[in-house]
Amino acid sequence: MTESSSAKASELLRLHRAPGILQVVNVWDAITAKVITEVPGTTALATASHSIAATLGYEDGENIPVDEMISFVGRIAAATHLPVSADLEAGYGNPGETARKAMGVGIVGANIEDHMRPLTDAVNQMAAVVHAGAAEGIDFVLNARTDAFLKGRDREPGDVLADAIERGRAFLDVGATTVFVPGLLDERTVAALVEGIGWNKISVINVPGSLPPARLQELGVARISYGPWTQRVALTALADAAAELLAGGQLPENTRQLN
């Protein structure tokens, strides 16, 4: 690892451990990385696998060949001076090796999904990524994701919560930095996750209807990301502009040249 990668990894780890909540606005290519880097208040970037898949014409869910994904996130890392965490889905069958390849192109953190595999298998996934970071000699940030809520909609809420807490604790025990619990979570659930897993150890995704960042910080959440929703915002603006133009309108006057 280069000195630059090592410094970025340490900075990303510091941002996750800092008292203030870390917000990462998800990007999906080099130009979005450049644009978001220049937005005041941006301290780190995260990629979104769904958005990258859509950009390249693939369905989400590890349908992109792993080396193509690594090449793409590498271009994003090269487009910014900030630390970048990559969404590496479930690790493409070999989480440790996939993380190692990502580190080789400048990525200093990653999301890894558990897909609600048997707990021992999921823990081994996360441990492999932690070991890869240690082998490369950097403070690689693992945002270990549990799909308990995404895959547990037909189960008793208490059982789902208990699963998420059990998995989160197990992932932290093998060296994960934070536990990513995606889903539309209400205040009571967020508070229970923080109580069960740890203060400043929970990572969430904000979607329409989610709790505001200030309240999430008060509840003890460490990190907020936005997944594919940032791309949806951009594509909504593009579609609306196209509809306006095709109806005889003009480009918005507040359009800025950002590239």
Order of alpha helices (4+ residues) and beta strands (2+ residues): alpha-beta-beta-alpha-beta-alpha-alpha-beta-alpha-beta-alpha-beta-alpha-beta-alpha-beta-alpha-beta-alpha
